[in-house]
Each structure stands twice: as structure tokens, then as C-alpha cells.
Amino acid sequence: MAEPRITLKTSRLCCPVCGELLRNPATISCGHSFCTRCIHNRLDRDERKYRACSCPECGHKFPSRPEPIKNTALADLVRDMERRGAKRKDSGPSMQTPKRAGLRCMETGTSSGSNLCVSHSRPLDIYCCTDEQIICALCASAEHTGHTIGSVGEERRRKQTELRDIQTKSKRILQEQEKKCKNMVKNLKLIQEEEGRETQDYCETVLAGIIDSLQRHYMSVRELIRGHEKEAAAQVQSSLQTLQVKMEEMKKRDAELDRLAQTDSDVHFLQGWSSMQRLCKKDHLHHLHEDSEDPLLPFEFTKRAVNQLGKQLEEFCDRKFASLSQTADGGEQQESEEESEEDDMQQRCEASNTQSHGLSGVNMTEHNVEPKTRAEFLQYACCLSLDPTTAHEDLVISAGDKEVRLNPSEFKSQAVRYPQRFIHRRQVLCREGLQAERCYYEIEVEGDKAEIALAYKGIDRKSFTQRSAFGANANSWSLDRAANYSVSHRADSIQLKTCPSQRRLGVYLNFKEGALSFYEVSDRMMFLYKVDAEFTEPLYPGFWLGQKCCISICDLTPDGL
């Protein structure tokens, strides 16, 4: 009797978890069957990971862990299917190669849109993670043994999760890009607005201010030149009038000499010759002692100063505008190169200043720590000398241009009138302008009142006003020594509580850092005050002397200490 032919969908005999024929089939409460081992492993994993169990086939969630029940009927069907498969294998039917069959299964299922395997006409409900193929249960048992197998639904959920993560990241990146795009548009608008504001509000305003400042200084220089012209013209006119009077007198005297020479009487000749001889000697003596100062000398000094200022301004502007054009592109390396170049230029200027002004004993090595002891200050000692051509006529310079005191009144008339002399204030400057990075000098003061100052060379020397007074203008800084110390600049005075206790004072200048400090010097350095400023040109030490005052510049060389 022939065995009845039963049509059976063999896909129903495969485990949805492992994709192979069911082994010890077990059914859970939703009606789906699995290998007993596969369903227990899946339920264990769900409990650990999700703390809830669900069906791997339909996704139904259970309020508590279901208990799989052995399915005897399904186990018998699996055994029958295995026996029929063994018989077909013995009969040797023509079959496609497993690899090709599986490939065609995947290709047909995906390309045609059908959910059935082309080779076995079974549902494509298994996913081979090893080969990344969608296959049926028979393909899994025949061609993918030992591979990592999963259900299509589970793999879809896993891939769906990855897709959502990618979508989330993509949206976040897109939002960030949109935000960056908006910021760039905003920055572009700000740049355009800033360009107009920078040009109008800053560049034009600042440069116009500089031009106005130069115009004011130009007018002040013109006023200075007019002052020189008036003073020189007045001097020449006075000298001319005096000379014309003397010439008239000499012409009359010459006529008298002619008449005396032509007289016939010896008595009259000898009587007239005695008085005429005395008058002639007096005229000749006065002529020999006449002041021969060049009236054009003030103009020459002004011309030199303006030329030097013009060169310095031109070099400064060229250097600064060149660095300004590189600001937008210059990074840290470019800035460090510019700083190094400026440091080299500063060192060259300091070396030039040392040679031209005779500064000696200055240690040019850079230190990060400011000096504290006198020995440390003496490393920066500089040699100074008083400039007699700047001294007021009441002052006398002596001791090799190292000492200044009030001039005795009987010698005032013999003072030479130098154009650079202080006219109305008892002040004097040193020859040396200090521009080295660090300088130190000491002075000794005798008397009750004195001013120890540093000033620019261009300080006014002819005015009755504060323009000529140390500490009363923008061109000078002054330590005033009286009953108490005070520090002055631009006519602003800071009163110190310290009373003078030592005759010797120390002055320390850090030109590059813009720091000026004053000390009383004894066996230790007693700090008085520190001035912070921006020094733009060399500073010349200067002094103002009160009644019965004498100031001496101390010799800080090894022989003088």
C-alpha cells in the first residue's frame, strides 16, 4: 500500500529562533512553537535584559514568564520530515548547489518582492547574520549550519533601532550644521557692520584725532619759533640801537681826534689828549668784552629737534602700521617674532644710548625679579653729569659737573645766556638721557627744599607758568623733598606721610616697563613711592633747588663706593 502524500509547509517545522528543524518542540501560551532549548534561552535573556518576556515570533508580551509545554504531535511531524528527507537524499535527485540555491533564494525574494524562497517556496522568515542573507528554514538547515541565525522580525527590530539611532544622529548633525550656517550668516553681517563702524568710528576718529594732535603741536612749534623770532629780533634790535649810539659817539670822538691832531698849540694838544685817551681805551675794552652769541642758534636747535621728531614719528608709524596690517593673519608665532624684533630693536637703542651718553656699569642681562637690596640696584648704576647750559642763572655747577648750588648774587651779571637755559625757575638738567631698560642713580641733598625730577628734553624752559616747572606738566615727574615727601606729575601732587630722614636718595627707572621708583638710601633701601607711566622718549634727570640747598650726584663706580 502506497504511503499517503500529505502536503506540509515545512517552514512551520523550523524554529523561528535558530532557523533549524525543531528539536524537542515546545509551545508557549500564544500558540507558537520553538526548540525547547531556544525558547528557554530567549526567555532567560528577556528577563535579564528587559525584565519582561515576549514571543520571538509574534512579539506578544507576557505579564509573567510563560512555561513552555512539550508539543508531542509537532515532534512526530519533525521526525517524519527528517525520514522523507533522508529517502530523497538516497535517491539522488538533481539539486542545485547549496550556495547557489541560497543565493537565488535571497535574490528572488528581494528582487521580485515575494516573501517565498524560490528554491523551496517557503517563507523568507530567517536571517543569517554570518552571511547577511534572508533565507527560509530549509536553506538554513541545508546551507547555513553553524552560522548565527535569527528571525527576520528580530533582525528588523534590531536594524530599526540602529536606523533610529542613525536618524537621531543625522538630525542632530543637521541641526548643528543649520545652527553653524545661521551663525556664519550672522557673523558675515556683523563683519560687514563692523567694517563700516571700524572705518568710521575707530579709524577715522583715531586718525583724525592724531592729525588734530599733530596740528596742535604744529601750532605750538610755530608759536615757539615766533617766540624765538621775537626774542632774537628784540635782542638784535637792542644791540643795534646800542651799537648805533656807540657809533655816533665814536664818530663824534673821531672828529674830535681829527681836530686834536690838527691843533697847532702843543699845550692844547696835551691837555685834550689825556681825556681823549681814557675814553678811547674804555671804548676798546668794552668792544673786546661784547657778547658775540649767535642769534640764530635757537632756530638751529628747534630745527634739529623737529627733524629728529619727524624721523622718529615716520619710523614709528611705518612699524606700527605694518604690524597692524598683519594683526588679522598673525598667530602666536608671528606675534612672538614681532616681540623678538622689538626686543632686538630696544636692545640696540639701549646700546646706542649707553655709548652716546656715557652710561657705565649697567648690567643689560634681563631679570624677571626687580632688585631689592642696594647691591642689586647698583648693578644698574649709571653715570650722570650736570649740563651747565641748562642751569638757571642763580645756579652754579662745580665738582666736575657733579654738584649744583645757588649762585652768589655778585656773579649773576657774568652768566652766559644759553638758549636752552631755564629762564625763570632754579632748575637744571643732566646731559644724559636715560632710555636703557633699567637705570639707577643716587644723589645727596643738603638743605630743606629740593625737587628730584626726570623730564623729557622738550620741557619748556622760558615760561613763567607751570609749563616749565618739574612735575607740573606732562613732560616731567618729580619727587618733592620738604617737610614731607610728595610726588607730582601734570600738576597733580600725591602727599606722602614719610618725612625726610636721609640725605641720600636713590632713583630707579625701568624704562621698558614704565616704572619709576624713589628710595631713601642708608644701610638699607627704604621705599618711598613708585610711579607707573608710559615713557615715550629718553628721560633726563633734573633738579630744582630751594634756599641754601646743594645737590650732589653720587659716584657709584667701584672706586667711588
C-alpha positions in Angstrom: 0.0 0.0 0.0 1.4 3.3 -1.0 2.2 5.9 1.6 -0.3 8.8 1.5 1.1 12.1 0.3 0.5 14.9 2.8 1.2 18.5 1.7 3.0 20.2 4.5 4.6 23.6 4.8 7.9 22.6 6.1 8.6 26.2 7.3 6.3 25.6 10.1 8.6 22.8 11.3 11.6 25.2 11.7 12.4 27.1 14.9 11.9 30.9 14.5 14.9 31.4 16.8 17.6 29.2 15.4 16.1 28.6 12.0 16.7 24.8 12.1 14.2 22.0 12.3 12.6 21.9 15.7 14.4 19.9 18.4 12.1 18.8 21.3 9.4 21.3 20.2 7.7 23.3 22.9 4.7 25.6 22.6 4.1 28.8 24.7 0.7 30.3 25.6 0.4 32.4 22.4 0.5 29.2 20.3 3.9 29.5 18.7 6.4 26.6 18.9 10.2 26.7 19.3 13.0 24.4 20.2 12.8 23.8 23.9 16.4 25.0 24.4 15.9 28.0 22.2 12.8 29.3 23.9 14.2 28.9 27.4 17.4 30.8 26.3 15.3 33.6 24.8 13.1 33.9 27.9 16.1 34.0 30.1 17.7 36.8 28.1 14.5 38.8 28.0 14.2 38.5 31.8 17.8 39.7 32.3 17.7 42.5 29.7 14.1 43.7 29.6 12.6 42.3 32.8 9.7 41.2 30.7 9.1 38.2 28.3 7.8 38.3 24.8 7.2 35.9 22.0 10.1 35.8 19.5 7.6 35.1 16.6 4.7 37.5 17.2 6.2 39.8 19.8 3.3 39.3 22.3 4.3 40.4 25.8 3.5 38.2 28.8 2.7 39.6 32.2 4.9 36.8 33.7 7.3 34.3 32.2 5.3 31.7 30.2 6.0 28.0 30.8 6.8 26.2 27.5 4.7 22.9 27.0 6.2 20.0 25.1 4.4 19.5 21.7 4.4 15.8 21.0 2.5 16.0 17.7 4.8 18.5 16.3 7.8 16.4 17.4 6.3 13.4 15.4 5.9 15.6 12.3 9.5 16.7 12.5 10.7 13.0 12.7 8.6 12.2 9.6 10.0 15.1 7.7 13.5 14.0 8.6 12.8 10.4 7.3 11.4 11.7 4.0 14.4 14.0 3.6 16.7 11.0 4.1 14.9 9.0 1.4 15.2 11.8 -1.2 18.9 12.0 -0.4 19.4 8.3 -1.1 17.5 8.5 -4.4 20.0 11.3 -5.5 17.7 13.8 -7.2 19.2 16.6 -9.2 19.7 19.6 -6.9 21.3 23.0 -7.2 24.5 23.6 -5.2 23.6 24.9 -1.7 25.4 28.1 -2.2 23.7 28.9 -5.4 20.3 27.9 -4.1 20.6 30.0 -1.1 21.8 33.0 -3.2 19.0 32.6 -5.6 16.6 32.3 -2.7 17.8 35.6 -1.4 17.9 37.3 -4.8 14.5 36.1 -5.8 12.9 37.0 -2.5 14.3 40.5 -2.6 14.2 41.4 -6.2 10.7 40.0 -7.1 9.2 41.4 -3.9 8.0 37.9 -3.0 8.3 36.6 0.6 8.8 33.0 -0.5 12.0 31.2 -1.2 12.5 30.4 -4.9 14.1 27.0 -4.3 11.8 25.8 -1.6 8.7 28.0 -1.9 8.9 28.6 1.8 8.6 31.9 3.7 11.7 34.1 3.9 11.5 34.4 7.7 15.1 33.6 8.8 18.1 35.9 8.7 21.7 34.6 8.6 23.8 37.2 10.5 27.0 35.5 9.3 26.2 35.8 5.5 23.8 38.7 6.0 21.2 36.9 3.9 17.4 36.4 4.2 16.6 32.7 3.8 14.0 30.1 4.5 14.2 27.3 7.2 15.3 24.7 4.7 18.1 26.9 3.4 19.2 27.4 7.0 19.3 23.7 7.8 21.0 22.8 4.5 23.4 25.6 3.7 23.9 27.7 6.9 24.7 25.1 9.5 26.9 26.6 12.3 26.0 30.2 11.3 24.5 32.8 13.6 20.8 32.6 12.8 17.9 34.9 13.8 14.4 35.7 12.8 13.6 38.3 10.3 11.3 40.2 12.7 14.0 40.3 15.4 16.6 41.4 13.0 14.2 44.1 11.6 13.7 45.4 15.2 17.5 45.5 15.8 18.1 47.2 12.4 15.2 49.5 13.1 16.8 50.6 16.4 20.1 51.2 14.6 18.2 53.2 11.9 16.6 55.3 14.6 20.0 56.0 16.2 21.4 57.0 12.8 18.4 59.2 12.1 18.8 60.9 15.5 22.5 61.5 14.9 21.8 62.7 11.4 19.1 65.1 12.6 21.4 66.4 15.4 24.2 66.9 12.9 21.8 68.7 10.5 20.6 70.9 13.4 24.2 71.7 14.3 25.0 72.5 10.7 21.9 74.7 10.4 23.0 76.5 13.6 26.5 77.0 12.3 25.1 78.2 9.0 22.9 80.8 10.9 25.9 81.8 12.9 28.0 82.2 9.8 25.4 84.4 8.2 25.1 86.4 11.4 28.9 86.7 11.6 29.1 87.8 8.0 26.5 90.5 8.7 28.5 91.5 11.9 31.7 91.7 9.9 30.1 93.9 7.3 28.7 96.2 10.0 32.0 96.1 11.9 33.9 97.1 8.8 31.8 100.2 8.4 31.9 101.0 12.2 35.6 100.3 12.4 36.3 102.6 9.4 34.0 105.4 10.6 34.0 105.2 14.4 37.5 104.0 15.1 40.0 104.5 12.2 38.7 107.9 11.1 38.1 109.1 14.7 41.5 107.9 16.0 43.5 109.0 12.9 41.6 112.3 12.8 42.5 112.8 16.5 46.1 112.1 15.7 46.0 114.6 12.9 44.4 117.2 15.2 47.0 116.5 17.8 49.8 117.0 15.2 48.1 120.2 14.1 48.1 121.5 17.7 51.7 120.6 18.1 52.4 122.2 14.8 50.8 125.4 16.0 52.8 125.2 19.3 56.0 124.7 17.4 55.1 127.7 15.3 54.4 129.7 18.4 57.8 128.6 19.8 59.5 129.7 16.6 57.7 133.0 16.7 58.9 133.4 20.3 62.4 132.7 19.2 62.0 135.3 16.4 60.6 137.9 18.8 63.3 137.3 21.4 66.1 137.2 18.9 64.7 140.2 17.0 64.4 142.2 20.3 68.0 141.3 21.2 69.3 142.3 17.8 67.3 145.5 17.8 68.5 146.4 21.2 72.1 145.6 20.2 71.6 147.6 17.0 70.3 150.6 18.8 73.2 150.4 21.3 75.6 150.0 18.5 74.2 152.9 16.6 74.5 155.1 19.7 78.1 154.0 20.2 78.8 154.6 16.5 77.5 158.1 16.8 79.7 158.7 19.9 82.7 157.2 18.1 82.1 159.4 15.1 82.0 162.5 17.3 85.1 161.3 19.1 86.8 160.6 15.8 86.0 164.2 14.7 87.4 165.5 18.0 90.5 163.3 17.5 90.9 164.9 14.0 90.6 168.4 15.4 93.1 167.5 18.2 95.5 166.1 15.7 95.3 169.4 13.6 95.8 171.8 16.5 98.9 173.9 16.4 99.2 174.5 20.1 101.2 171.9 22.0 99.6 172.9 25.3 96.0 172.4 23.8 97.1 169.1 22.3 98.4 167.7 25.6 95.5 169.0 27.6 93.0 167.3 25.3 94.9 164.1 24.7 94.7 162.9 28.3 90.8 162.8 28.4 90.6 161.5 24.9 93.0 158.7 25.6 90.9 157.4 28.6 87.7 157.5 26.5 89.3 155.5 23.7 90.7 152.9 26.0 87.2 152.5 27.6 85.6 152.0 24.1 88.2 149.5 23.0 87.8 147.5 26.3 84.0 147.4 26.0 84.2 146.3 22.4 86.5 143.4 23.4 84.1 142.1 26.0 81.0 142.4 23.8 78.7 139.3 23.7 79.1 137.5 20.4 76.2 134.9 20.8 74.7 133.7 17.6 71.1 135.0 17.4 70.1 132.1 15.0 71.2 129.4 17.5 67.7 128.8 18.9 66.3 128.3 15.4 69.0 125.7 14.8 68.2 123.8 17.9 64.5 123.8 17.0 65.2 122.7 13.5 67.3 119.8 14.7 64.6 118.7 17.3 61.8 118.9 14.7 63.8 116.9 12.1 64.6 114.2 14.7 61.0 114.1 15.8 59.8 113.7 12.2 62.1 110.8 11.6 61.1 109.1 14.8 57.4 109.6 14.0 57.8 108.3 10.5 59.7 105.2 11.7 57.1 104.6 14.4 54.2 104.9 12.1 55.8 102.6 9.5 56.5 100.0 12.1 53.1 100.1 13.8 51.0 100.2 10.6 53.0 97.3 9.2 52.3 95.3 12.4 48.6 96.4 12.3 48.1 95.0 8.8 49.4 91.6 10.0 47.2 91.5 13.1 44.4 89.6 11.5 46.7 86.9 10.0 49.4 86.9 12.6 49.2 84.0 15.1 51.3 83.3 18.1 54.4 82.6 16.0 54.1 85.9 14.2 53.5 87.8 17.4 56.5 86.2 19.0 58.6 87.1 16.0 57.4 90.8 16.3 58.1 90.8 20.0 61.6 89.4 19.4 62.2 92.0 16.7 61.0 94.8 19.1 63.2 93.4 21.8 66.2 93.4 19.5 65.5 97.0 18.4 65.1 98.0 22.1 68.5 96.4 22.9 70.1 98.2 20.0 68.6 101.5 21.2 69.8 100.9 24.7 73.3 100.0 23.5 73.4 103.2 21.3 72.1 105.3 24.3 74.8 103.8 26.5 77.6 104.7 24.1 76.3 108.1 23.2 75.5 109.3 26.7 78.3 107.5 28.6 76.2 105.2 30.8 78.5 102.9 32.6 78.2 99.9 34.8 74.7 98.9 33.5 74.0 95.2 33.5 71.9 94.6 30.4 71.0 91.0 31.4 67.3 90.6 31.7 66.0 89.7 35.1 62.4 88.8 35.9 62.8 89.9 39.5 63.0 93.6 40.5 66.1 94.5 42.6 65.6 94.8 46.4 68.9 95.2 48.1 71.3 98.1 47.3 73.8 95.7 45.8 71.2 94.6 43.3 70.3 98.2 42.5 74.0 99.0 41.9 74.0 96.5 39.0 72.1 99.1 37.0 74.1 102.2 38.2 74.6 104.8 35.5 77.0 107.8 35.3 75.4 111.2 35.2 76.7 114.8 34.8 75.0 118.2 35.1 74.6 120.3 31.9 75.6 123.9 32.7 73.9 125.2 29.6 70.5 124.3 31.1 71.2 125.8 34.6 69.3 128.8 35.7 71.5 131.9 36.2 71.1 131.6 40.0 72.8 128.2 40.0 76.5 127.3 39.8 77.8 123.9 38.7 81.0 122.6 40.2 83.0 119.4 41.2 83.3 118.2 37.6 79.7 118.9 36.8 78.5 116.7 39.7 77.4 119.4 42.1 74.9 122.3 41.9 74.1 125.1 44.4 72.7 128.6 44.5 75.0 131.1 42.7 76.3 134.1 44.8 74.4 137.2 43.7 77.5 139.2 42.8 78.3 136.8 39.9 74.9 136.8 38.2 75.8 139.6 35.7 78.6 137.4 34.3 76.3 134.4 33.5 76.3 133.4 29.8 72.9 133.4 28.2 72.4 129.9 26.7 69.2 129.4 24.6 68.5 126.1 26.4 68.8 127.6 29.9 65.9 127.7 32.4 64.9 131.4 32.5 62.5 131.7 35.4 63.0 128.6 37.6 66.1 127.5 39.5 66.3 124.2 37.7 69.0 122.2 35.8 69.1 119.0 33.7 71.7 116.4 33.2 73.4 115.7 29.9 72.4 112.1 29.8 69.0 110.9 28.6 68.0 107.6 30.2 66.5 105.1 27.9 68.2 101.8 28.9 65.8 99.2 30.2 66.9 99.7 33.8 68.9 102.6 35.3 69.8 103.6 38.9 71.5 106.6 40.4 71.9 108.3 43.8 72.1 111.9 44.9 72.8 113.7 48.1 70.7 116.7 49.2 71.7 119.5 51.6 69.0 121.9 52.6 65.3 121.9 53.4 63.6 122.0 50.0 64.5 120.3 46.7 63.0 118.5 43.8 64.4 115.4 42.2 62.9 115.0 38.7 63.1 113.3 35.4 61.9 115.2 32.3 61.7 115.0 28.6 64.2 117.1 26.7 61.4 119.2 25.2 60.2 120.6 28.5 59.5 124.4 28.3 62.4 126.4 29.8 61.2 130.0 29.2 57.7 130.2 30.5 56.6 131.8 33.8 53.8 129.2 34.1 53.8 125.6 35.2 54.9 124.5 31.7 58.4 125.0 32.9 58.0 123.5 36.5 59.1 120.0 37.2 56.1 117.8 38.0 53.6 120.4 36.8 53.2 119.2 33.2 53.0 116.1 31.1 56.8 116.2 30.3 58.1 115.6 33.8 57.8 113.6 37.0 59.1 114.9 40.3 59.8 113.8 43.9 59.5 116.9 46.1 61.5 117.0 49.3 60.3 119.4 52.0 58.8 118.7 55.5 57.3 115.6 53.9 57.8 113.9 50.6 55.4 114.3 47.7 55.3 113.1 44.1 54.0 115.3 41.3 53.0 114.9 37.6 50.7 117.1 35.5 50.3 119.4 38.5 48.7 116.5 40.4 50.6 116.0 43.7 50.4 113.0 46.0 51.4 113.7 49.6 53.4 111.0 51.3 53.4 110.5 55.1 57.2 109.9 55.1 59.4 112.7 56.5 62.9 113.0 55.1 65.4 111.1 57.3 68.3 110.6 55.0 70.4 112.9 52.8 71.0 110.3 50.1 68.2 109.4 47.7 68.0 106.6 45.1 66.2 106.8 41.8 65.4 103.5 39.9 64.0 103.7 36.4 62.6 100.7 34.5 62.1 102.4 31.2 60.6 99.4 29.3 58.1 98.6 32.0 57.2 102.3 32.6 58.1 102.2 36.3 59.9 105.0 38.3 60.7 104.4 42.0 62.2 106.6 44.7 64.1 105.4 47.8 65.9 106.7 50.8 69.4 105.1 51.0 71.2 104.1 54.2 72.3 100.7 55.2 69.1 99.5 53.5 66.8 100.7 50.8 63.7 102.4 52.2 60.9 102.5 49.5 59.1 105.9 49.1 56.9 105.7 46.1 56.5 104.1 42.6 55.2 105.9 39.6 53.6 103.9 36.7 53.7 105.6 33.4 54.3 105.1 29.6 57.6 106.8 28.7 57.9 107.7 25.1 61.3 109.3 24.8 64.5 109.5 26.9 64.2 110.9 30.4 66.8 113.5 31.6 67.4 113.7 35.4 66.9 117.2 36.7 66.8 119.2 40.0 65.2 122.2 41.5 66.9 123.9 44.4 65.4 125.8 47.3 67.2 128.4 49.5 70.6 127.2 50.9 70.3 123.9 49.0 73.0 121.9 47.4 72.6 118.7 45.4 75.5 116.3 44.5 75.4 113.3 42.1 77.0 110.3 43.8 79.8 108.4 42.2 78.6 104.8 42.1 81.7 103.3 40.4 83.7 100.7 42.4 86.3 103.5 43.2 83.6 105.9 44.4 81.7 103.5 46.7 
